[in-house]
Structure formats: structure tokens, C-alpha cells
Amino acid sequence: MMLNRPDPSRLHPQPLPRTWWLRRRSYFLFLVREFTSLFIAAYLVLLMAGLYQLGSGHEAYSEWQGRMAEPGWILLHGVILVFAVFHSVTWFQTTSIVIELKAGGVKLPRAMFTALNVAAWLAVSAFIVILFQSR
């Protein structure tokens, strides 16, 4: 059996300039989305630190809660919330490209699919807030 060999001129791609991601809006938004995941990972580390303090006793956890109420930490939480919302919405937009949703044999528009995902996300979030506020 004979294999087809690729064109040798295509085996070594040309290097890209460092600002390649600034050429197109879609490239820029993709990298911003990937950048936001670093903040979400850092927030998870912060939450794990809170769980560690919770396991260390009531005093340690109360002290940690007091630090989290400082203006700098509140600002960081706000920034991370904005990044998390951006990351989630762009994930739903990406999902609408990969998955085609059909209703009655008609393909639904991507914007509607994204809106349905965001609506479900908001409904679950509201349910969780209501559930924990009643305690």
C-alpha cells in the first residue's frame, strides 16, 4: 500500500508575528476568553483557601471572612464575576455553533440557542439564591 506524502513545502509553517491575535476581532475575543479562565482558576484557589479556613475552625474562618469583606477583595470578586459572565456567555455562543438545535424539523437560530442557555443558567442561579436565602 502506497501512502500519499504531504507537500514538503507545507511541512514547516511560517512563524506568526506576536500580534497575530490583534488582526481579527474573533481572534482577540478568543484570547480574551482564554485569559478569563486564569481569573476563574485563581478564584477557585481562593474558594479552596476558604474551605481550608473553614476546616481550621470557626475563628480562622471568621478571620478569612473579614479579609474577604475588605474593599480590594470585593473589587477582585466583582472583576472575576464580570470575567465569569463573559466566559460563560461566550461558551454558550460556542455551543450554539457546535450543536444544532431543531424544533419541528426547523433549525433554531444560534442567537435563540444562546438565549435559551443563558435563560436556563439564570433560572438555575435564581433557584440557588432563593434556596440559600431561606436558611
Secondary structure, 3 states (H helix, E strand, C coil): CCCCCCCHHHCCCCCCCCCHHHCCHHHHHHHHHHHHHHHHHHHHHHHHHHHHHHHHCHHHHHHHHHHHCCHHHHHHHHHHHHHHHHHHHHHHHHHHHHCCCEECCEECCHHHHHHHHHHHHHHHHHHHHHHHHCC
